[in-house]
Amino acid sequence: MQHIRIGTRNSALALWQANHIGHLLEMAGFSYELMAISTKGDQVLDRSLSKIGSKGVFTEELETMLREGEIDIAQHSAKDLPSHLPEDLELIAYTEREAAHDVVLSLDPSLRLDTDKKLKIGTSSTRRRAFLKHFYPQHEAVEMRGNLQTRLEKLKQGTCDAMLLAYAGVHRMDMSAYITQHLEIAQFVPAVGQGSVAIQCAVTLDPSLKEQIRAACNHIETEKCLLAERSLLYQLEGGCSVPVYGHAILKEDSLQLTGGVLSLNGQQKIEFTQIGTHPEILGKHLAGDLVNSGARKILQAIRAELNP
Ligand SMILES: NCc1[nH]cc(CCC(=O)O)c1CC(=O)O
């Protein structure tokens, strides 16, 4: 029986995801173990992600372990993967995506964003912050970093009235009881990759092993959607710290990709939807639409604001 060493961050969410990959591998006849590490993104909690600077603060250390052969594969939330990845590593599988939308969590079950009351909303994502300012400018966004358990504690301590999170993580961590509102995908369009788990390995990993891991874990429909979303991100050079977003769905054989760029203050929003069949080309076309409508200018302003 083949044994697979899975590298992962050591947050509860990451460990859940790594075990999920492990179970998929077990069903295909593998055994597995987890090698869990704490990354820079997990350790530096006093600054927002966009200010830590380098892209991939959650992924760098695991990439080194892949190169040095300390692990066979690494699992990442697909959302946390930078658009440009090192060429000696590759993504070989994307797990079936669960519901990709964002949710509102609060201790007050009746809390909704569409209220005149001015709420304090915790979020660490520039995309959610910008959407919030765009659609609900009456509220105040407050910085909220740390793993999901830490954030729930902060909510309970009264740091904010509510917080915005990805449904996928909330569901995996059994925190759904605190959801007071499910946000529409068409309104708060999700981040690229949200809801799926990606498997990364060294290009030098044994080809037949790669194929078996892929057969056990990859969900082909999800993969098509993520390739389109990641192609868009690649063209716009977005990382998890910039509010470039994209979400694709598969309808029969055609892909429908919605993507956009938001200014940090939420005042400018450029968003398009395109239909296509080839994921990479679709992402490229949509990026072209966005650029032709002024996306680069918004992105330059955001970068200047984040890294003065
Ligand atoms: N950046 C943190 C992160 N990375 C993946 C998820 C949720 C799970 C997923 O999207 O697959 C989260 C938490 C959040 O954004 O609420």
PDBQT file of the ligand as one rigid body, heavy atoms in Angstrom, charges set to zero:
ROOT
HETATM    1  N1  LIG A 401      -8.399  33.269   3.619  1.00  0.00    +0.000 N 
HETATM    2  C1  LIG A 401      -8.814  32.369   4.645  1.00  0.00    +0.000 C 
HETATM    3  C2  LIG A 401      -9.687  31.284   4.128  1.00  0.00    +0.000 A 
HETATM    4  N2  LIG A 401      -9.238  30.425   3.193  1.00  0.00    +0.000 N 
HETATM    5  C3  LIG A 401     -10.261  29.573   2.887  1.00  0.00    +0.000 A 
HETATM    6  C4  LIG A 401     -11.359  29.907   3.666  1.00  0.00    +0.000 A 
HETATM    7  C5  LIG A 401     -12.670  29.254   3.636  1.00  0.00    +0.000 C 
HETATM    8  C6  LIG A 401     -12.761  27.942   2.915  1.00  0.00    +0.000 C 
HETATM    9  C7  LIG A 401     -12.755  28.037   1.430  1.00  0.00    +0.000 C 
HETATM   10  O1  LIG A 401     -13.016  29.087   0.831  1.00  0.00    +0.000 OA
HETATM   11  O2  LIG A 401     -12.510  26.981   0.803  1.00  0.00    +0.000 OA
HETATM   12  C8  LIG A 401     -10.990  30.990   4.471  1.00  0.00    +0.000 A 
HETATM   13  C9  LIG A 401     -11.823  31.683   5.472  1.00  0.00    +0.000 C 
HETATM   14  C10 LIG A 401     -12.759  32.712   4.901  1.00  0.00    +0.000 C 
HETATM   15  O3  LIG A 401     -12.426  33.369   3.917  1.00  0.00    +0.000 OA
HETATM   16  O4  LIG A 401     -13.855  32.876   5.448  1.00  0.00    +0.000 OA
ENDROOT
TORSDOF 0
